Amino acid sequence: MENSKIKEIMKRDGTIVPFDRKKITTAIYKAMKSTGFESYNEADRLSQLVVKRLEEMGMEVPKV
């Protein structure tokens, strides 16, 4: 999954920055942790699914 077609992402302010799936993983993990369910592996698995879905939708430069 690390060979994602997505290379860049558009931030809320409109700037384009390099895409880093780990940021999605971290956001999911923090959300899970706030509910008492701490599993970094599960957060990582879910972030892979998010990226796969974005690619399926043809998003080359997704927005935050």
All heavy atoms as TSV, in Angstrom:
chain	resi	resn	atom	element	x	y	z
A	1	MET	N	N	0.815	-1.198	0.000
A	1	MET	CA	C	0.000	0.000	0.000
A	1	MET	C	C	0.859	1.263	0.000
A	1	MET	O	O	0.408	2.323	-0.333
A	1	MET	CB	C	-0.939	-0.021	1.197
A	1	MET	CG	C	-1.827	1.209	1.317
A	1	MET	SD	S	-2.893	1.532	-0.084
A	1	MET	CE	C	-4.208	0.411	0.228
A	2	GLU	N	N	2.106	1.139	0.390
A	2	GLU	CA	C	2.957	2.320	0.470
A	2	GLU	C	C	3.247	2.918	-0.903
A	2	GLU	O	O	3.724	4.032	-0.991
A	2	GLU	CB	C	4.265	1.999	1.198
A	2	GLU	CG	C	4.069	1.657	2.656
A	2	GLU	CD	C	3.311	2.703	3.452
A	2	GLU	OE1	O	3.553	3.910	3.280
A	2	GLU	OE2	O	2.461	2.306	4.252
A	3	ASN	N	N	2.973	2.191	-1.971
A	3	ASN	CA	C	3.164	2.709	-3.325
A	3	ASN	C	C	1.885	3.375	-3.816
A	3	ASN	O	O	1.386	3.080	-4.883
A	3	ASN	CB	C	3.589	1.592	-4.280
A	3	ASN	CG	C	4.974	1.079	-3.950
A	3	ASN	OD1	O	5.819	1.817	-3.461
A	3	ASN	ND2	N	5.211	-0.187	-4.210
A	4	SER	N	N	1.385	4.278	-3.043
A	4	SER	CA	C	0.143	4.963	-3.359
A	4	SER	C	C	0.303	5.835	-4.597
A	4	SER	O	O	1.365	6.406	-4.840
A	4	SER	CB	C	-0.267	5.836	-2.166
A	4	SER	OG	O	-1.379	6.610	-2.506
A	5	LYS	N	N	-0.779	5.930	-5.349
A	5	LYS	CA	C	-0.810	6.833	-6.494
A	5	LYS	C	C	-0.925	8.280	-6.026
A	5	LYS	O	O	-0.622	9.194	-6.768
A	5	LYS	CB	C	-2.000	6.497	-7.393
A	5	LYS	CG	C	-1.924	5.121	-8.013
A	5	LYS	CD	C	-3.194	4.826	-8.788
A	5	LYS	CE	C	-3.249	3.375	-9.206
A	5	LYS	NZ	N	-4.533	3.015	-9.792
A	6	ILE	N	N	-1.378	8.457	-4.812
A	6	ILE	CA	C	-1.561	9.798	-4.263
A	6	ILE	C	C	-0.213	10.300	-3.755
A	6	ILE	O	O	0.397	9.704	-2.871
A	6	ILE	CB	C	-2.600	9.798	-3.125
A	6	ILE	CG1	C	-3.946	9.292	-3.648
A	6	ILE	CG2	C	-2.731	11.185	-2.518
A	6	ILE	CD1	C	-4.983	9.050	-2.577
A	7	LYS	N	N	0.254	11.382	-4.336
A	7	LYS	CA	C	1.566	11.935	-3.968
A	7	LYS	C	C	1.450	13.265	-3.233
A	7	LYS	O	O	2.390	13.683	-2.568
A	7	LYS	CB	C	2.440	12.118	-5.217
A	7	LYS	CG	C	2.651	10.853	-6.020
A	7	LYS	CD	C	3.393	9.815	-5.211
A	7	LYS	CE	C	3.588	8.541	-6.044
A	7	LYS	NZ	N	3.833	7.378	-5.243
A	8	GLU	N	N	0.302	13.938	-3.377
A	8	GLU	CA	C	0.117	15.249	-2.765
A	8	GLU	C	C	-1.286	15.355	-2.189
A	8	GLU	O	O	-2.186	14.619	-2.589
A	8	GLU	CB	C	0.316	16.358	-3.796
A	8	GLU	CG	C	1.712	16.402	-4.386
A	8	GLU	CD	C	1.833	17.423	-5.493
A	8	GLU	OE1	O	0.928	17.498	-6.344
A	8	GLU	OE2	O	2.845	18.145	-5.495
A	9	ILE	N	N	-1.443	16.313	-1.270
A	9	ILE	CA	C	-2.749	16.572	-0.670
A	9	ILE	C	C	-2.926	18.080	-0.536
A	9	ILE	O	O	-1.949	18.801	-0.336
A	9	ILE	CB	C	-2.895	15.858	0.689
A	9	ILE	CG1	C	-4.336	15.906	1.184
A	9	ILE	CG2	C	-1.923	16.403	1.710
A	9	ILE	CD1	C	-4.642	14.901	2.268
A	10	MET	N	N	-4.169	18.550	-0.687
A	10	MET	CA	C	-4.442	19.976	-0.539
A	10	MET	C	C	-4.915	20.241	0.885
A	10	MET	O	O	-5.905	19.670	1.340
A	10	MET	CB	C	-5.517	20.445	-1.526
A	10	MET	CG	C	-5.783	21.946	-1.430
A	10	MET	SD	S	-7.092	22.526	-2.523
A	10	MET	CE	C	-6.336	22.273	-4.123
A	11	LYS	N	N	-4.186	21.107	1.573
A	11	LYS	CA	C	-4.548	21.472	2.943
A	11	LYS	C	C	-5.748	22.418	2.922
A	11	LYS	O	O	-6.146	22.921	1.877
A	11	LYS	CB	C	-3.350	22.128	3.632
A	11	LYS	CG	C	-2.191	21.155	3.819
A	11	LYS	CD	C	-0.977	21.814	4.404
A	11	LYS	CE	C	-1.263	22.272	5.806
A	11	LYS	NZ	N	-0.068	22.772	6.511
A	12	ARG	N	N	-6.299	22.686	4.102
A	12	ARG	CA	C	-7.480	23.549	4.201
A	12	ARG	C	C	-7.226	24.953	3.666
A	12	ARG	O	O	-8.140	25.597	3.163
A	12	ARG	CB	C	-7.949	23.616	5.650
A	12	ARG	CG	C	-8.577	22.324	6.124
A	12	ARG	CD	C	-9.094	22.446	7.550
A	12	ARG	NE	N	-9.599	21.163	8.012
A	12	ARG	CZ	C	-8.922	20.313	8.761
A	12	ARG	NH1	N	-7.712	20.617	9.177
A	12	ARG	NH2	N	-9.464	19.169	9.123
A	13	ASP	N	N	-5.976	25.422	3.772
A	13	ASP	CA	C	-5.656	26.773	3.297
A	13	ASP	C	C	-5.347	26.802	1.799
A	13	ASP	O	O	-5.007	27.837	1.247
A	13	ASP	CB	C	-4.505	27.383	4.095
A	13	ASP	CG	C	-3.172	26.669	3.885
A	13	ASP	OD1	O	-3.090	25.723	3.067
A	13	ASP	OD2	O	-2.189	27.073	4.542
A	14	GLY	N	N	-5.461	25.653	1.135
A	14	GLY	CA	C	-5.261	25.583	-0.304
A	14	GLY	C	C	-3.851	25.222	-0.732
A	14	GLY	O	O	-3.613	24.989	-1.915
A	15	THR	N	N	-2.924	25.149	0.203
A	15	THR	CA	C	-1.564	24.775	-0.165
A	15	THR	C	C	-1.490	23.281	-0.448
A	15	THR	O	O	-2.239	22.483	0.111
A	15	THR	CB	C	-0.541	25.143	0.934
A	15	THR	OG1	O	-0.914	24.496	2.149
A	15	THR	CG2	C	-0.461	26.636	1.150
A	16	ILE	N	N	-0.597	22.936	-1.353
A	16	ILE	CA	C	-0.381	21.540	-1.727
A	16	ILE	C	C	0.890	21.065	-1.028
A	16	ILE	O	O	1.934	21.706	-1.125
A	16	ILE	CB	C	-0.215	21.398	-3.261
A	16	ILE	CG1	C	-1.412	22.005	-4.008
A	16	ILE	CG2	C	0.013	19.949	-3.649
A	16	ILE	CD1	C	-2.702	21.261	-3.874
A	17	VAL	N	N	0.782	19.949	-0.319
A	17	VAL	CA	C	1.926	19.393	0.401
A	17	VAL	C	C	2.060	17.911	0.060
A	17	VAL	O	O	1.104	17.288	-0.417
A	17	VAL	CB	C	1.779	19.581	1.929
A	17	VAL	CG1	C	1.746	21.059	2.300
A	17	VAL	CG2	C	0.547	18.880	2.456
A	18	PRO	N	N	3.241	17.321	0.303
A	18	PRO	CA	C	3.404	15.884	0.058
A	18	PRO	C	C	2.430	15.068	0.897
A	18	PRO	O	O	2.156	15.408	2.053
A	18	PRO	CB	C	4.845	15.609	0.483
A	18	PRO	CG	C	5.544	16.922	0.376
A	18	PRO	CD	C	4.497	17.950	0.722
A	19	PHE	N	N	1.904	14.017	0.312
A	19	PHE	CA	C	0.960	13.132	0.990
A	19	PHE	C	C	1.712	12.209	1.939
A	19	PHE	O	O	2.761	11.653	1.599
A	19	PHE	CB	C	0.193	12.301	-0.043
A	19	PHE	CG	C	-0.767	11.326	0.572
A	19	PHE	CD1	C	-1.941	11.769	1.133
A	19	PHE	CD2	C	-0.483	9.978	0.592
A	19	PHE	CE1	C	-2.838	10.878	1.713
A	19	PHE	CE2	C	-1.366	9.082	1.170
A	19	PHE	CZ	C	-2.543	9.535	1.724
A	20	ASP	N	N	1.190	12.031	3.140
A	20	ASP	CA	C	1.784	11.150	4.144
A	20	ASP	C	C	0.656	10.371	4.817
A	20	ASP	O	O	-0.085	10.912	5.633
A	20	ASP	CB	C	2.557	11.982	5.163
A	20	ASP	CG	C	3.258	11.139	6.218
A	20	ASP	OD1	O	3.145	9.890	6.186
A	20	ASP	OD2	O	3.918	11.732	7.080
A	21	ARG	N	N	0.531	9.099	4.460
A	21	ARG	CA	C	-0.554	8.272	5.009
A	21	ARG	C	C	-0.477	8.172	6.520
A	21	ARG	O	O	-1.494	8.016	7.206
A	21	ARG	CB	C	-0.532	6.871	4.388
A	21	ARG	CG	C	-1.721	6.020	4.844
A	21	ARG	CD	C	-1.766	4.660	4.175
A	21	ARG	NE	N	-0.616	3.844	4.446
A	21	ARG	CZ	C	-0.487	3.074	5.545
A	21	ARG	NH1	N	-1.433	3.039	6.450
A	21	ARG	NH2	N	0.586	2.330	5.701
A	22	LYS	N	N	0.715	8.306	7.084
A	22	LYS	CA	C	0.864	8.222	8.537
A	22	LYS	C	C	0.034	9.285	9.249
A	22	LYS	O	O	-0.411	9.073	10.374
A	22	LYS	CB	C	2.336	8.346	8.932
A	22	LYS	CG	C	3.142	7.098	8.617
A	22	LYS	CD	C	4.562	7.251	9.095
A	22	LYS	CE	C	5.425	7.435	7.873
A	22	LYS	NZ	N	6.806	7.718	8.166
A	23	LYS	N	N	-0.204	10.411	8.593
A	23	LYS	CA	C	-1.023	11.454	9.218
A	23	LYS	C	C	-2.474	11.002	9.341
A	23	LYS	O	O	-3.148	11.324	10.320
A	23	LYS	CB	C	-0.910	12.765	8.447
A	23	LYS	CG	C	0.465	13.396	8.600
A	23	LYS	CD	C	0.515	14.765	7.990
A	23	LYS	CE	C	1.881	15.385	8.263
A	23	LYS	NZ	N	1.935	16.780	7.866
A	24	ILE	N	N	-2.956	10.251	8.372
A	24	ILE	CA	C	-4.305	9.696	8.451
A	24	ILE	C	C	-4.356	8.658	9.571
A	24	ILE	O	O	-5.281	8.653	10.377
A	24	ILE	CB	C	-4.744	9.067	7.112
A	24	ILE	CG1	C	-4.817	10.136	6.018
A	24	ILE	CG2	C	-6.098	8.359	7.261
A	24	ILE	CD1	C	-5.065	9.579	4.635
A	25	THR	N	N	-3.335	7.814	9.614
A	25	THR	CA	C	-3.261	6.800	10.669
A	25	THR	C	C	-3.290	7.447	12.045
A	25	THR	O	O	-4.039	7.019	12.927
A	25	THR	CB	C	-1.983	5.949	10.514
A	25	THR	OG1	O	-1.976	5.341	9.225
A	25	THR	CG2	C	-1.904	4.876	11.587
A	26	THR	N	N	-2.501	8.502	12.219
A	26	THR	CA	C	-2.440	9.187	13.507
A	26	THR	C	C	-3.784	9.793	13.887
A	26	THR	O	O	-4.220	9.691	15.033
A	26	THR	CB	C	-1.343	10.269	13.488
A	26	THR	OG1	O	-0.083	9.635	13.234
A	26	THR	CG2	C	-1.277	11.022	14.800
A	27	ALA	N	N	-4.468	10.410	12.928
A	27	ALA	CA	C	-5.778	11.011	13.199
A	27	ALA	C	C	-6.789	9.935	13.604
A	27	ALA	O	O	-7.563	10.125	14.556
A	27	ALA	CB	C	-6.269	11.774	11.980
A	28	ILE	N	N	-6.792	8.820	12.901
A	28	ILE	CA	C	-7.701	7.720	13.237
A	28	ILE	C	C	-7.363	7.171	14.619
A	28	ILE	O	O	-8.251	6.932	15.445
A	28	ILE	CB	C	-7.654	6.604	12.170
A	28	ILE	CG1	C	-8.215	7.112	10.843
A	28	ILE	CG2	C	-8.402	5.359	12.651
A	28	ILE	CD1	C	-8.002	6.160	9.675
A	29	TYR	N	N	-6.076	6.991	14.889
A	29	TYR	CA	C	-5.650	6.464	16.181
A	29	TYR	C	C	-6.087	7.380	17.327
A	29	TYR	O	O	-6.604	6.909	18.335
A	29	TYR	CB	C	-4.132	6.267	16.197
A	29	TYR	CG	C	-3.619	5.774	17.521
A	29	TYR	CD1	C	-3.878	4.472	17.936
A	29	TYR	CD2	C	-2.901	6.601	18.364
A	29	TYR	CE1	C	-3.427	4.016	19.170
A	29	TYR	CE2	C	-2.444	6.154	19.591
A	29	TYR	CZ	C	-2.706	4.853	19.990
A	29	TYR	OH	O	-2.269	4.412	21.204
A	30	LYS	N	N	-5.919	8.688	17.159
A	30	LYS	CA	C	-6.327	9.634	18.199
A	30	LYS	C	C	-7.834	9.572	18.433
A	30	LYS	O	O	-8.297	9.634	19.579
A	30	LYS	CB	C	-5.904	11.049	17.835
A	30	LYS	CG	C	-4.423	11.284	17.986
A	30	LYS	CD	C	-4.050	12.703	17.581
A	30	LYS	CE	C	-2.560	12.951	17.739
A	30	LYS	NZ	N	-2.208	14.333	17.345
A	31	ALA	N	N	-8.601	9.435	17.366
A	31	ALA	CA	C	-10.052	9.323	17.504
A	31	ALA	C	C	-10.419	8.032	18.234
A	31	ALA	O	O	-11.278	8.031	19.122
A	31	ALA	CB	C	-10.723	9.376	16.135
A	32	MET	N	N	-9.759	6.938	17.875
A	32	MET	CA	C	-10.017	5.659	18.533
A	32	MET	C	C	-9.641	5.731	20.011
A	32	MET	O	O	-10.381	5.256	20.877
A	32	MET	CB	C	-9.230	4.546	17.841
A	32	MET	CG	C	-9.693	4.242	16.435
A	32	MET	SD	S	-8.573	3.145	15.553
A	32	MET	CE	C	-8.965	1.603	16.343
A	33	LYS	N	N	-8.501	6.340	20.287
A	33	LYS	CA	C	-8.005	6.449	21.662
A	33	LYS	C	C	-8.989	7.230	22.538
A	33	LYS	O	O	-9.201	6.890	23.699
A	33	LYS	CB	C	-6.642	7.131	21.642
A	33	LYS	CG	C	-5.906	7.087	22.927
A	33	LYS	CD	C	-4.503	7.677	22.749
A	33	LYS	CE	C	-3.771	7.705	24.067
A	33	LYS	NZ	N	-2.436	8.283	23.932
A	34	SER	N	N	-9.613	8.251	21.957
A	34	SER	CA	C	-10.562	9.057	22.731
A	34	SER	C	C	-11.804	8.267	23.139
A	34	SER	O	O	-12.518	8.656	24.052
A	34	SER	CB	C	-10.966	10.310	21.946
A	34	SER	OG	O	-11.851	9.981	20.891
A	35	THR	N	N	-12.049	7.161	22.442
A	35	THR	CA	C	-13.194	6.316	22.784
A	35	THR	C	C	-12.793	5.144	23.678
A	35	THR	O	O	-13.621	4.318	24.023
A	35	THR	CB	C	-13.877	5.756	21.517
A	35	THR	OG1	O	-12.985	4.826	20.880
A	35	THR	CG2	C	-14.269	6.854	20.558
A	36	GLY	N	N	-11.483	5.070	24.003
A	36	GLY	CA	C	-11.004	3.987	24.858
A	36	GLY	C	C	-10.522	2.773	24.100
A	36	GLY	O	O	-10.131	1.773	24.692
A	37	PHE	N	N	-10.532	2.822	22.788
A	37	PHE	CA	C	-10.071	1.700	21.963
A	37	PHE	C	C	-8.734	2.079	21.352
A	37	PHE	O	O	-8.684	2.849	20.402
A	37	PHE	CB	C	-11.100	1.385	20.873
A	37	PHE	CG	C	-10.714	0.217	20.000
A	37	PHE	CD1	C	-10.819	-1.076	20.472
A	37	PHE	CD2	C	-10.245	0.422	18.718
A	37	PHE	CE1	C	-10.469	-2.152	19.676
A	37	PHE	CE2	C	-9.893	-0.647	17.908
A	37	PHE	CZ	C	-10.000	-1.944	18.398
A	38	GLU	N	N	-7.657	1.566	21.928
A	38	GLU	CA	C	-6.323	1.906	21.444
A	38	GLU	C	C	-5.735	0.754	20.653
A	38	GLU	O	O	-5.371	-0.268	21.219
A	38	GLU	CB	C	-5.392	2.242	22.602
A	38	GLU	CG	C	-5.709	3.550	23.275
A	38	GLU	CD	C	-4.658	3.937	24.288
A	38	GLU	OE1	O	-3.472	3.930	23.941
A	38	GLU	OE2	O	-5.054	4.245	25.423
A	39	SER	N	N	-5.673	0.922	19.347
A	39	SER	CA	C	-5.041	-0.082	18.493
A	39	SER	C	C	-4.428	0.625	17.298
A	39	SER	O	O	-5.120	0.973	16.338
A	39	SER	CB	C	-6.052	-1.127	18.014
A	39	SER	OG	O	-5.435	-1.983	17.063
A	40	TYR	N	N	-3.119	0.852	17.377
A	40	TYR	CA	C	-2.439	1.509	16.263
A	40	TYR	C	C	-2.515	0.641	15.005
A	40	TYR	O	O	-2.674	1.164	13.909
A	40	TYR	CB	C	-0.975	1.821	16.612
A	40	TYR	CG	C	-0.334	2.722	15.598
A	40	TYR	CD1	C	-0.491	4.103	15.671
A	40	TYR	CD2	C	0.397	2.195	14.536
A	40	TYR	CE1	C	0.068	4.940	14.719
A	40	TYR	CE2	C	0.959	3.030	13.585
A	40	TYR	CZ	C	0.797	4.392	13.685
A	40	TYR	OH	O	1.343	5.227	12.739
A	41	ASN	N	N	-2.445	-0.668	15.176
A	41	ASN	CA	C	-2.523	-1.570	14.014
A	41	ASN	C	C	-3.860	-1.425	13.289
A	41	ASN	O	O	-3.913	-1.434	12.059
A	41	ASN	CB	C	-2.300	-3.025	14.434
A	41	ASN	CG	C	-0.862	-3.300	14.799
A	41	ASN	OD1	O	0.045	-2.589	14.390
A	41	ASN	ND2	N	-0.648	-4.333	15.592
A	42	GLU	N	N	-4.942	-1.304	14.058
A	42	GLU	CA	C	-6.262	-1.132	13.453
A	42	GLU	C	C	-6.358	0.235	12.763
A	42	GLU	O	O	-6.908	0.351	11.672
A	42	GLU	CB	C	-7.365	-1.296	14.495
A	42	GLU	CG	C	-8.775	-1.173	13.947
A	42	GLU	CD	C	-9.171	-2.285	12.980
A	42	GLU	OE1	O	-8.410	-3.250	12.769
A	42	GLU	OE2	O	-10.267	-2.172	12.403
A	43	ALA	N	N	-5.801	1.260	13.385
A	43	ALA	CA	C	-5.793	2.591	12.770
A	43	ALA	C	C	-5.015	2.560	11.461
A	43	ALA	O	O	-5.425	3.164	10.465
A	43	ALA	CB	C	-5.193	3.616	13.728
A	44	ASP	N	N	-3.908	1.841	11.443
A	44	ASP	CA	C	-3.101	1.721	10.231
A	44	ASP	C	C	-3.877	0.987	9.142
A	44	ASP	O	O	-3.885	1.401	7.979
A	44	ASP	CB	C	-1.794	1.000	10.541
A	44	ASP	CG	C	-0.842	0.998	9.370
A	44	ASP	OD1	O	-0.479	2.090	8.895
A	44	ASP	OD2	O	-0.456	-0.108	8.920
A	45	ARG	N	N	-4.558	-0.084	9.523
A	45	ARG	CA	C	-5.362	-0.846	8.553
A	45	ARG	C	C	-6.454	0.039	7.959
A	45	ARG	O	O	-6.685	0.036	6.747
A	45	ARG	CB	C	-5.985	-2.071	9.238
A	45	ARG	CG	C	-6.753	-2.990	8.279
A	45	ARG	CD	C	-7.466	-4.098	9.038
A	45	ARG	NE	N	-8.650	-3.608	9.721
A	45	ARG	CZ	C	-9.822	-3.339	9.126
A	45	ARG	NH1	N	-9.962	-3.505	7.829
A	45	ARG	NH2	N	-10.852	-2.911	9.837
A	46	LEU	N	N	-7.118	0.816	8.804
A	46	LEU	CA	C	-8.184	1.694	8.330
A	46	LEU	C	C	-7.644	2.795	7.417
A	46	LEU	O	O	-8.279	3.137	6.421
A	46	LEU	CB	C	-8.945	2.294	9.509
A	46	LEU	CG	C	-9.785	1.306	10.312
A	46	LEU	CD1	C	-10.312	1.961	11.578
A	46	LEU	CD2	C	-10.922	0.758	9.467
A	47	SER	N	N	-6.470	3.320	7.725
A	47	SER	CA	C	-5.900	4.361	6.858
A	47	SER	C	C	-5.568	3.793	5.479
A	47	SER	O	O	-5.697	4.484	4.478
A	47	SER	CB	C	-4.677	5.024	7.502
A	47	SER	OG	O	-3.556	4.170	7.488
A	48	GLN	N	N	-5.165	2.530	5.446
A	48	GLN	CA	C	-4.921	1.886	4.146
A	48	GLN	C	C	-6.210	1.805	3.336
A	48	GLN	O	O	-6.202	2.028	2.118
A	48	GLN	CB	C	-4.329	0.493	4.346
A	48	GLN	CG	C	-2.909	0.513	4.858
A	48	GLN	CD	C	-2.381	-0.889	5.101
A	48	GLN	OE1	O	-2.764	-1.841	4.420
A	48	GLN	NE2	N	-1.494	-1.028	6.067
A	49	LEU	N	N	-7.313	1.498	4.009
A	49	LEU	CA	C	-8.610	1.444	3.331
A	49	LEU	C	C	-9.035	2.817	2.824
A	49	LEU	O	O	-9.603	2.939	1.737
A	49	LEU	CB	C	-9.680	0.876	4.266
A	49	LEU	CG	C	-9.528	-0.588	4.661
A	49	LEU	CD1	C	-10.579	-0.972	5.698
A	49	LEU	CD2	C	-9.627	-1.479	3.439
A	50	VAL	N	N	-8.758	3.853	3.614
A	50	VAL	CA	C	-9.088	5.226	3.201
A	50	VAL	C	C	-8.337	5.572	1.911
A	50	VAL	O	O	-8.926	6.072	0.951
A	50	VAL	CB	C	-8.741	6.242	4.316
A	50	VAL	CG1	C	-8.807	7.668	3.791
A	50	VAL	CG2	C	-9.668	6.060	5.498
A	51	VAL	N	N	-7.041	5.297	1.893
A	51	VAL	CA	C	-6.230	5.614	0.713
A	51	VAL	C	C	-6.712	4.810	-0.492
A	51	VAL	O	O	-6.839	5.353	-1.598
A	51	VAL	CB	C	-4.736	5.367	0.983
A	51	VAL	CG1	C	-3.909	5.500	-0.290
A	51	VAL	CG2	C	-4.229	6.338	2.036
A	52	LYS	N	N	-7.011	3.542	-0.276
A	52	LYS	CA	C	-7.510	2.704	-1.371
A	52	LYS	C	C	-8.792	3.287	-1.961
A	52	LYS	O	O	-8.951	3.365	-3.179
A	52	LYS	CB	C	-7.762	1.280	-0.869
A	52	LYS	CG	C	-8.245	0.342	-1.934
A	52	LYS	CD	C	-8.470	-1.053	-1.378
A	52	LYS	CE	C	-9.025	-1.965	-2.462
A	52	LYS	NZ	N	-9.395	-3.270	-1.929
A	53	ARG	N	N	-9.683	3.732	-1.085
A	53	ARG	CA	C	-10.956	4.301	-1.548
A	53	ARG	C	C	-10.735	5.604	-2.300
A	53	ARG	O	O	-11.354	5.848	-3.337
A	53	ARG	CB	C	-11.902	4.513	-0.363
A	53	ARG	CG	C	-13.239	5.062	-0.760
A	53	ARG	CD	C	-14.029	4.057	-1.589
A	53	ARG	NE	N	-15.295	4.643	-1.936
A	53	ARG	CZ	C	-15.770	4.731	-3.169
A	53	ARG	NH1	N	-15.104	4.209	-4.182
A	53	ARG	NH2	N	-16.917	5.301	-3.404
A	54	LEU	N	N	-9.851	6.454	-1.799
A	54	LEU	CA	C	-9.538	7.711	-2.499
A	54	LEU	C	C	-9.000	7.426	-3.889
A	54	LEU	O	O	-9.362	8.098	-4.858
A	54	LEU	CB	C	-8.533	8.541	-1.692
A	54	LEU	CG	C	-9.045	9.154	-0.400
A	54	LEU	CD1	C	-7.894	9.761	0.388
A	54	LEU	CD2	C	-10.121	10.196	-0.670
A	55	GLU	N	N	-8.135	6.426	-3.996
A	55	GLU	CA	C	-7.581	6.050	-5.301
A	55	GLU	C	C	-8.674	5.519	-6.227
A	55	GLU	O	O	-8.704	5.863	-7.412
A	55	GLU	CB	C	-6.467	5.026	-5.127
A	55	GLU	CG	C	-5.225	5.613	-4.503
A	55	GLU	CD	C	-4.144	4.580	-4.217
A	55	GLU	OE1	O	-4.422	3.364	-4.237
A	55	GLU	OE2	O	-3.024	5.013	-3.959
A	56	GLU	N	N	-9.576	4.707	-5.683
A	56	GLU	CA	C	-10.685	4.178	-6.474
A	56	GLU	C	C	-11.570	5.303	-6.997
A	56	GLU	O	O	-12.144	5.207	-8.088
A	56	GLU	CB	C	-11.521	3.196	-5.654
A	56	GLU	CG	C	-10.842	1.899	-5.368
A	56	GLU	CD	C	-11.593	1.018	-4.371
A	56	GLU	OE1	O	-12.608	1.461	-3.792
A	56	GLU	OE2	O	-11.151	-0.130	-4.183
A	57	MET	N	N	-11.689	6.368	-6.213
A	57	MET	CA	C	-12.494	7.525	-6.613
A	57	MET	C	C	-11.747	8.423	-7.596
A	57	MET	O	O	-12.320	9.393	-8.089
A	57	MET	CB	C	-12.884	8.331	-5.368
A	57	MET	CG	C	-13.818	7.583	-4.435
A	57	MET	SD	S	-14.057	8.435	-2.849
A	57	MET	CE	C	-14.861	9.942	-3.371
A	58	GLY	N	N	-10.489	8.101	-7.881
A	58	GLY	CA	C	-9.708	8.865	-8.843
A	58	GLY	C	C	-9.144	10.168	-8.292
A	58	GLY	O	O	-8.793	11.059	-9.056
A	59	MET	N	N	-9.038	10.266	-6.986
A	59	MET	CA	C	-8.527	11.489	-6.374
A	59	MET	C	C	-6.998	11.446	-6.361
A	59	MET	O	O	-6.414	10.705	-5.596
A	59	MET	CB	C	-9.059	11.645	-4.967
A	59	MET	CG	C	-10.515	11.901	-4.902
A	59	MET	SD	S	-10.951	12.489	-3.269
A	59	MET	CE	C	-12.601	13.029	-3.575
A	60	GLU	N	N	-6.395	12.254	-7.226
A	60	GLU	CA	C	-4.938	12.308	-7.267
A	60	GLU	C	C	-4.394	13.296	-6.243
A	60	GLU	O	O	-3.292	13.116	-5.719
A	60	GLU	CB	C	-4.463	12.668	-8.663
A	60	GLU	CG	C	-4.766	11.582	-9.682
A	60	GLU	CD	C	-4.302	11.941	-11.073
A	60	GLU	OE1	O	-3.421	12.803	-11.211
A	60	GLU	OE2	O	-4.831	11.336	-12.029
A	61	VAL	N	N	-5.147	14.365	-5.975
A	61	VAL	CA	C	-4.767	15.355	-4.960
A	61	VAL	C	C	-6.002	15.603	-4.080
A	61	VAL	O	O	-6.740	16.556	-4.287
A	61	VAL	CB	C	-4.261	16.678	-5.587
A	61	VAL	CG1	C	-3.842	17.659	-4.511
A	61	VAL	CG2	C	-3.123	16.429	-6.566
A	62	PRO	N	N	-6.230	14.717	-3.110
A	62	PRO	CA	C	-7.412	14.891	-2.244
A	62	PRO	C	C	-7.276	16.129	-1.349
A	62	PRO	O	O	-6.175	16.645	-1.147
A	62	PRO	CB	C	-7.435	13.609	-1.414
A	62	PRO	CG	C	-6.072	13.058	-1.490
A	62	PRO	CD	C	-5.457	13.545	-2.764
A	63	LYS	N	N	-8.400	16.565	-0.836
A	63	LYS	CA	C	-8.425	17.693	0.098
A	63	LYS	C	C	-8.568	17.149	1.516
A	63	LYS	O	O	-9.182	16.118	1.731
A	63	LYS	CB	C	-9.601	18.615	-0.210
A	63	LYS	CG	C	-9.509	19.260	-1.566
A	63	LYS	CD	C	-10.720	20.116	-1.836
A	63	LYS	CE	C	-10.650	20.708	-3.239
A	63	LYS	NZ	N	-11.832	21.493	-3.567
A	64	VAL	N	N	-7.981	17.884	2.476
A	64	VAL	CA	C	-8.073	17.499	3.886
A	64	VAL	C	C	-9.524	17.585	4.318
A	64	VAL	O	O	-10.239	18.457	3.972
A	64	VAL	CB	C	-7.177	18.386	4.750
A	64	VAL	CG1	C	-7.416	18.125	6.228
A	64	VAL	CG2	C	-5.730	18.158	4.410
